[in-house]
Each structure stands twice: as C-alpha cells, then as structure tokens.
Amino acid sequence: MSRRLVIKIAGWRADPERLQTGLSVAAAACAAGVDVAVWLAGDAAWLATGAASRPAALDGESAELFDVVRQQGSVAVCARCAQRRGIAAQHLLPGIQIQGAAAFVAAITEPQVQALVY
C-alpha cells in the first residue's frame, strides 16, 4: 500500500508564505509520485474559484504550483469555509469539490496517511 499525503492549507491573505509553503510541499510530493490531497480552508478556499473570482492576486509561482497539484492530486474545499464566503459548487474550478469536516477526518485517519496543516 502506498502512502498518502493530505495537506490542509488554511491561510492566504494574512500569511501568503503559509500558502506558498503548503503548495510547494504538495507539488513536490506530486512530482515524487505521492498520492496528494489538498484541502483548502479559510481564505485559501478562494483558490478553488479560479482567477476571476479571487479577491487578491495569486503570484505566478503559487498559481503554477496550484495547477500542478490540481492536475496530479486532488483538491477539496472546506464546506463551512466555502459557505462563509458565498462559494458554491458552480464557482469551483473543474475537479475541485466542496467537502465537510467528516470527509477530512476520514481522509486523515486512513492507514498510511500523513497529514500536514499549513
């Protein structure tokens, strides 16, 4: 059984370095062939909506890293975080889902899973 990496990114505007670090780790893991799932919470939920809806510009490097993760891993948005920001399923980029806390808990408690929070 291969290991899985679940990364929760919970910040963006207040701490852009937190976002950058989480995306860097996720993209590096994807490049290494690790099964990666990224969960977006707090302001990071805006990433899932695409450039036109983002309240602040995402720098080029972060955008490239996010694209790698979307293509090679999976991305989910915290349901409550999305609701608080008025983000609905139709606002999301293709392949991204809104999921609740129970799904996050299930993902991080599976055997052979390493969870990180940024």
MDTraj code that builds the backbone (N, CA, C; nanometers):
import mdtraj as md
import numpy as np

residues = "MET SER ARG ARG LEU VAL ILE LYS ILE ALA GLY TRP ARG ALA ASP PRO GLU ARG LEU GLN THR GLY LEU SER VAL ALA ALA ALA ALA CYS ALA ALA GLY VAL ASP VAL ALA VAL TRP LEU ALA GLY ASP ALA ALA TRP LEU ALA THR GLY ALA ALA SER ARG PRO ALA ALA LEU ASP GLY GLU SER ALA GLU LEU PHE ASP VAL VAL ARG GLN GLN GLY SER VAL ALA VAL CYS ALA ARG CYS ALA GLN ARG ARG GLY ILE ALA ALA GLN HIS LEU LEU PRO GLY ILE GLN ILE GLN GLY ALA ALA ALA PHE VAL ALA ALA ILE THR GLU PRO GLN VAL GLN ALA LEU VAL TYR".split()
xyz = np.array([
    [0.0842, -0.1172, 0.0000],
    [0.0000, 0.0000, 0.0000],
    [0.0893, 0.1243, 0.0000],
    [0.0610, 0.2177, -0.0874],
    [0.1409, 0.3401, -0.0929],
    [0.0900, 0.4401, 0.0093],
    [0.1795, 0.5271, 0.0508],
    [0.1425, 0.6314, 0.1465],
    [0.0683, 0.7432, 0.0766],
    [-0.0119, 0.8118, 0.1514],
    [-0.0882, 0.9252, 0.1003],
    [-0.0555, 1.0464, 0.1860],
    [-0.0505, 1.1617, 0.1224],
    [-0.0225, 1.2865, 0.1918],
    [-0.1446, 1.3768, 0.1801],
    [-0.2003, 1.4182, 0.2934],
    [-0.3127, 1.5100, 0.2975],
    [-0.2608, 1.6407, 0.3551],
    [-0.2753, 1.7480, 0.2782],
    [-0.2258, 1.8788, 0.3202],
    [-0.3431, 1.9753, 0.3296],
    [-0.3593, 2.0338, 0.4474],
    [-0.4632, 2.1341, 0.4673],
    [-0.3956, 2.2708, 0.4687],
    [-0.4410, 2.3586, 0.3808],
    [-0.3880, 2.4949, 0.3736],
    [-0.4985, 2.5878, 0.4219],
    [-0.4705, 2.6580, 0.5312],
    [-0.5756, 2.7359, 0.5962],
    [-0.5533, 2.8865, 0.5906],
    [-0.4564, 2.9310, 0.5165],
    [-0.4324, 3.0747, 0.5121],
    [-0.3919, 3.1206, 0.3737],
    [-0.4057, 3.2503, 0.3527],
    [-0.3619, 3.3084, 0.2269],
    [-0.3272, 3.4542, 0.2452],
    [-0.4275, 3.5387, 0.2529],
    [-0.4017, 3.6827, 0.2568],
    [-0.3238, 3.7260, 0.3793],
    [-0.3581, 3.6757, 0.4960],
    [-0.2897, 3.7159, 0.6187],
    [-0.1496, 3.6565, 0.6273],
    [-0.1273, 3.5454, 0.5595],
    [0.0032, 3.4789, 0.5666],
    [0.0325, 3.4078, 0.4343],
    [0.0715, 3.4848, 0.3310],
    [0.0947, 3.4236, 0.1996],
    [0.2070, 3.3196, 0.2003],
    [0.2983, 3.3300, 0.2932],
    [0.4063, 3.2310, 0.2998],
    [0.3528, 3.0936, 0.3393],
    [0.2504, 3.0919, 0.4215],
    [0.1858, 2.9660, 0.4608],
    [0.1284, 2.8971, 0.3374],
    [0.0618, 2.9736, 0.2537],
    [0.0071, 2.9202, 0.1289],
    [0.1189, 2.8684, 0.0389],
    [0.2210, 2.9488, 0.0197],
    [0.3328, 2.9125, -0.0675],
    [0.4002, 2.7836, -0.0202],
    [0.4210, 2.7727, 0.1095],
    [0.4858, 2.6535, 0.1638],
    [0.3995, 2.5296, 0.1436],
    [0.2705, 2.5407, 0.1729],
    [0.1810, 2.4266, 0.1542],
    [0.1751, 2.3801, 0.0102],
    [0.1672, 2.4765, -0.0827],
    [0.1641, 2.4413, -0.2253],
    [0.2968, 2.3837, -0.2714],
    [0.4078, 2.4354, -0.2202],
    [0.5405, 2.3828, -0.2572],
    [0.5556, 2.2381, -0.2141],
    [0.5151, 2.2081, -0.0912],
    [0.5231, 2.0708, -0.0407],
    [0.4312, 1.9795, -0.1211],
    [0.3100, 2.0246, -0.1480],
    [0.2146, 1.9433, -0.2244],
    [0.2667, 1.9144, -0.3650],
    [0.3189, 2.0170, -0.4333],
    [0.3698, 1.9973, -0.5698],
    [0.4931, 1.9074, -0.5704],
    [0.5807, 1.9223, -0.4713],
    [0.6988, 1.8357, -0.4633],
    [0.6585, 1.6909, -0.4411],
    [0.5583, 1.6701, -0.3575],
    [0.5098, 1.5341, -0.3336],
    [0.4477, 1.4751, -0.4604],
    [0.3714, 1.5567, -0.5328],
    [0.3148, 1.5107, -0.6605],
    [0.4260, 1.4694, -0.7559],
    [0.5301, 1.5520, -0.7648],
    [0.6422, 1.5223, -0.8542],
    [0.7139, 1.3940, -0.8142],
    [0.7096, 1.3607, -0.6852],
    [0.7737, 1.2388, -0.6364],
    [0.6835, 1.1165, -0.6488],
    [0.5635, 1.1356, -0.7030],
    [0.4725, 1.0239, -0.7233],
    [0.3856, 0.9895, -0.6034],
    [0.3811, 1.0784, -0.5049],
    [0.2984, 1.0553, -0.3863],
    [0.1530, 1.0904, -0.4183],
    [0.0612, 1.0140, -0.3637],
    [-0.0814, 1.0436, -0.3757],
    [-0.1108, 1.1619, -0.2831],
    [-0.1459, 1.2772, -0.3408],
    [-0.1623, 1.4007, -0.2648],
    [-0.3065, 1.4502, -0.2711],
    [-0.3581, 1.4872, -0.1544],
    [-0.4889, 1.5521, -0.1450],
    [-0.4696, 1.6833, -0.0706],
    [-0.5143, 1.7930, -0.1302],
    [-0.5055, 1.9239, -0.0669],
    [-0.6451, 1.9678, -0.0262],
    [-0.6565, 2.0142, 0.0961],
    [-0.7811, 2.0689, 0.1499],
    [-0.7606, 2.2169, 0.1713],
    [-0.8484, 2.2979, 0.1166],
    [-0.8392, 2.4429, 0.1282],
    [-0.9397, 2.4917, 0.2324],
    [-0.8901, 2.5693, 0.3281],
    [-0.9750, 2.6218, 0.4342],
    [-0.9467, 2.7709, 0.4511],
    [-1.0330, 2.8395, 0.5226],
    [-1.0148, 2.9824, 0.5440],
    [-1.0068, 3.0557, 0.4110],
    [-0.9228, 3.1595, 0.4064],
    [-0.9076, 3.2371, 0.2832],
    [-0.8536, 3.1549, 0.1667],
    [-0.7868, 3.0448, 0.1960],
    [-0.7346, 2.9600, 0.0885],
    [-0.8473, 2.8999, 0.0042],
    [-0.9693, 2.8989, 0.0556],
    [-1.0829, 2.8474, -0.0213],
    [-1.1005, 2.9231, -0.1528],
    [-1.0618, 3.0505, -0.1555],
    [-1.0748, 3.1297, -0.2786],
    [-0.9924, 3.0741, -0.3937],
    [-0.8859, 3.0007, -0.3639],
    [-0.8036, 2.9414, -0.4707],
    [-0.8858, 2.8536, -0.5635],
    [-0.9840, 2.7865, -0.5082],
    [-1.0633, 2.6895, -0.5831],
    [-1.1574, 2.7520, -0.6844],
    [-1.1709, 2.8847, -0.6810],
    [-1.2697, 2.9501, -0.7664],
    [-1.2147, 2.9989, -0.8991],
    [-1.0860, 2.9974, -0.9174],
    [-1.0285, 3.0485, -1.0415],
    [-0.9922, 3.1949, -1.0312],
    [-0.9088, 3.2408, -1.1196],
    [-0.8513, 3.3749, -1.1127],
    [-0.9542, 3.4863, -1.1132],
    [-1.0616, 3.4725, -1.1869],
    [-1.1589, 3.5810, -1.1996],
    [-1.2307, 3.6109, -1.0684],
    [-1.2421, 3.5128, -0.9824],
    [-1.3169, 3.5314, -0.8582],
    [-1.2285, 3.5562, -0.7373],
    [-1.0989, 3.5443, -0.7525],
    [-1.0097, 3.5596, -0.6383],
    [-1.0060, 3.7043, -0.5916],
    [-1.0188, 3.7259, -0.4608],
    [-1.0195, 3.8624, -0.4098],
    [-0.8812, 3.9268, -0.4086],
    [-0.7782, 3.8497, -0.4213],
    [-0.6419, 3.9028, -0.4241],
    [-0.5635, 3.8254, -0.5289],
    [-0.4665, 3.8894, -0.5884],
    [-0.3878, 3.8244, -0.6929],
    [-0.3038, 3.7110, -0.6356],
    [-0.2988, 3.6020, -0.7062],
    [-0.2143, 3.4884, -0.6701],
    [-0.0879, 3.5013, -0.7525],
    [0.0282, 3.5049, -0.6860],
    [0.1511, 3.5248, -0.7624],
    [0.1745, 3.4084, -0.8580],
    [0.2561, 3.4319, -0.9588],
    [0.2780, 3.3350, -1.0659],
    [0.3264, 3.2002, -1.0188],
    [0.4232, 3.2004, -0.9264],
    [0.4769, 3.0736, -0.8782],
    [0.3705, 2.9937, -0.8040],
    [0.2931, 3.0597, -0.7188],
    [0.1864, 2.9894, -0.6461],
    [0.0812, 2.9351, -0.7415],
    [0.0472, 3.0114, -0.8434],
    [-0.0505, 2.9660, -0.9420],
    [0.0002, 2.8416, -1.0148],
    [0.1282, 2.8402, -1.0511],
    [0.1860, 2.7236, -1.1182],
    [0.1845, 2.6016, -1.0266],
    [0.2205, 2.6204, -0.9004],
    [0.2201, 2.5092, -0.8053],
    [0.0787, 2.4551, -0.7863],
    [-0.0181, 2.5449, -0.7759],
    [-0.1566, 2.5037, -0.7592],
    [-0.2041, 2.4238, -0.8808],
    [-0.1645, 2.4654, -1.0002],
    [-0.2019, 2.3920, -1.1218],
    [-0.1433, 2.2508, -1.1204],
    [-0.0199, 2.2357, -1.0743],
    [0.0430, 2.1032, -1.0642],
    [-0.0387, 2.0147, -0.9705],
    [-0.0736, 2.0694, -0.8561],
    [-0.1491, 1.9922, -0.7578],
    [-0.2864, 1.9541, -0.8135],
    [-0.3536, 2.0464, -0.8791],
    [-0.4852, 2.0165, -0.9379],
    [-0.4762, 1.9058, -1.0426],
    [-0.3691, 1.9068, -1.1212],
    [-0.3550, 1.8091, -1.2295],
    [-0.3115, 1.6722, -1.1790],
    [-0.2280, 1.6690, -1.0755],
    [-0.1684, 1.5425, -1.0322],
    [-0.2233, 1.4895, -0.9004],
    [-0.2942, 1.5724, -0.8265],
    [-0.3506, 1.5314, -0.6982],
    [-0.4993, 1.5599, -0.6969],
    [-0.5523, 1.5760, -0.5779],
    [-0.6932, 1.6141, -0.5654],
    [-0.7023, 1.7364, -0.4745],
    [-0.8081, 1.8140, -0.4948],
    [-0.8289, 1.9357, -0.4168],
    [-0.9734, 1.9385, -0.3686],
    [-0.9903, 1.9707, -0.2404],
    [-1.1223, 1.9867, -0.1809],
    [-1.1247, 2.1188, -0.1047],
    [-1.2443, 2.1727, -0.0892],
    [-1.2649, 2.2971, -0.0163],
    [-1.3501, 2.2671, 0.1065],
    [-1.3113, 2.3222, 0.2193],
    [-1.3871, 2.3115, 0.3432],
    [-1.5290, 2.3643, 0.3205],
    [-1.6285, 2.2842, 0.3531],
    [-1.7680, 2.3219, 0.3284],
    [-1.8081, 2.4480, 0.4045],
    [-1.7741, 2.4572, 0.5287],
    [-1.8108, 2.5761, 0.6071],
    [-1.7358, 2.6996, 0.5583],
    [-1.6107, 2.6812, 0.5214],
    [-1.5310, 2.7935, 0.4705],
    [-1.5911, 2.8459, 0.3398],
    [-1.6330, 2.7537, 0.2546],
    [-1.6955, 2.7934, 0.1286],
    [-1.8268, 2.8660, 0.1556],
    [-1.9061, 2.8114, 0.2447],
    [-2.0358, 2.8721, 0.2758],
    [-2.0173, 3.0145, 0.3301],
    [-1.9228, 3.0339, 0.4196],
    [-1.8991, 3.1668, 0.4777],
    [-1.8589, 3.2703, 0.3728],
    [-1.7994, 3.2235, 0.2637],
    [-1.7518, 3.3135, 0.1591],
    [-1.8460, 3.3196, 0.0391],
    [-1.9577, 3.2508, 0.0471],
    [-2.0522, 3.2510, -0.0639],
    [-2.0030, 3.1716, -0.1837],
    [-1.9150, 3.0759, -0.1601],
    [-1.8617, 2.9913, -0.2674],
    [-1.9484, 2.8668, -0.2788],
    [-2.0016, 2.8430, -0.3969],
    [-2.0839, 2.7244, -0.4222],
    [-2.0153, 2.6376, -0.5276],
    [-2.0658, 2.5178, -0.5449],
    [-2.0046, 2.4217, -0.6376],
    [-1.9870, 2.4802, -0.7777],
    [-2.0820, 2.5597, -0.8235],
    [-2.0714, 2.6150, -0.9593],
    [-1.9593, 2.7182, -0.9730],
    [-1.9042, 2.7654, -0.8622],
    [-1.7940, 2.8622, -0.8663],
    [-1.6569, 2.7956, -0.8747],
    [-1.6525, 2.6655, -0.8531],
    [-1.5246, 2.5953, -0.8419],
    [-1.4648, 2.5588, -0.9767],
    [-1.3340, 2.5537, -0.9783],
    [-1.2620, 2.5042, -1.0959],
    [-1.2950, 2.3566, -1.1145],
    [-1.2883, 2.3070, -1.2391],
    [-1.3198, 2.1660, -1.2642],
    [-1.2355, 2.0720, -1.1781],
    [-1.3020, 1.9692, -1.1251],
    [-1.2333, 1.8674, -1.0470],
    [-1.2235, 1.8962, -0.8985],
    [-1.2550, 2.0177, -0.8559],
    [-1.2488, 2.0529, -0.7143],
    [-1.3866, 2.0343, -0.6538],
    [-1.3895, 1.9801, -0.5313],
    [-1.5157, 1.9526, -0.4637],
    [-1.5217, 2.0247, -0.3302],
    [-1.6422, 2.0530, -0.2858],
    [-1.6656, 2.1036, -0.1512],
    [-1.6952, 1.9824, -0.0632],
    [-1.6227, 1.9708, 0.0480],
    [-1.6426, 1.8567, 0.1374],
    [-1.6399, 1.9032, 0.2822],
    [-1.7110, 1.8328, 0.3662],
    [-1.7230, 1.8686, 0.5062],
    [-1.6147, 1.8105, 0.5945],
    [-1.6231, 1.8459, 0.7212],
    [-1.5241, 1.8033, 0.8194],
    [-1.5173, 1.6511, 0.8323],
    [-1.6300, 1.5846, 0.8205],
    [-1.6302, 1.4383, 0.8329],
    [-1.5447, 1.3734, 0.7232],
    [-1.5507, 1.4285, 0.6024],
    [-1.4688, 1.3752, 0.4930],
    [-1.3205, 1.4001, 0.5198],
    [-1.2875, 1.5161, 0.5763],
    [-1.1479, 1.5449, 0.6110],
    [-1.0981, 1.4480, 0.7175],
    [-1.1772, 1.4262, 0.8209],
    [-1.1390, 1.3331, 0.9275],
    [-1.1208, 1.1927, 0.8709],
    [-1.2105, 1.1498, 0.7843],
    [-1.1979, 1.0175, 0.7224],
    [-1.0690, 1.0078, 0.6418],
    [-1.0349, 1.1137, 0.5686],
    [-0.9133, 1.1129, 0.4851],
    [-0.7869, 1.1046, 0.5685],
    [-0.7826, 1.1764, 0.6801],
    [-0.6573, 1.1800, 0.7580],
    [-0.6422, 1.0644, 0.8553],
    [-0.7481, 0.9875, 0.8748],
    [-0.7381, 0.8737, 0.9665],
    [-0.7272, 0.7402, 0.8946],
    [-0.7161, 0.7428, 0.7624],
    [-0.6939, 0.6203, 0.6871],
    [-0.5532, 0.5677, 0.7172],
    [-0.5329, 0.4369, 0.7048],
    [-0.3986, 0.3825, 0.7236],
    [-0.3016, 0.4407, 0.6188],
    [-0.1793, 0.4552, 0.6556],
    [-0.0720, 0.5006, 0.5668],
    [-0.0900, 0.6448, 0.5187],
    [-0.1550, 0.7281, 0.5994],
    [-0.1748, 0.8691, 0.5624],
    [-0.0924, 0.9575, 0.6535],
    [-0.0278, 1.0542, 0.5941],
    [0.0431, 1.1598, 0.6672],
    [-0.0330, 1.2894, 0.6430],
    [-0.0716, 1.3580, 0.7493],
    [-0.1446, 1.4837, 0.7364],
    [-0.0563, 1.5996, 0.7818],
    [-0.0597, 1.7075, 0.7035],
    [0.0124, 1.8309, 0.7357],
    [-0.0855, 1.9460, 0.7289],
    [-0.0658, 2.0466, 0.8129],
    [-0.1505, 2.1644, 0.8108],
    [-0.0620, 2.2879, 0.7990],
    [-0.0957, 2.3713, 0.7013],
    [-0.0244, 2.4986, 0.6824],
    [-0.1215, 2.6123, 0.6970],
])
top = md.Topology()
chain = top.add_chain()
for i, resn in enumerate(residues, 1):
    res = top.add_residue(resn, chain, resSeq=i)
    for name in ("N", "CA", "C"):
        top.add_atom(name, md.element.get_by_symbol(name[0]), res)
traj = md.Trajectory(xyz[None], top)
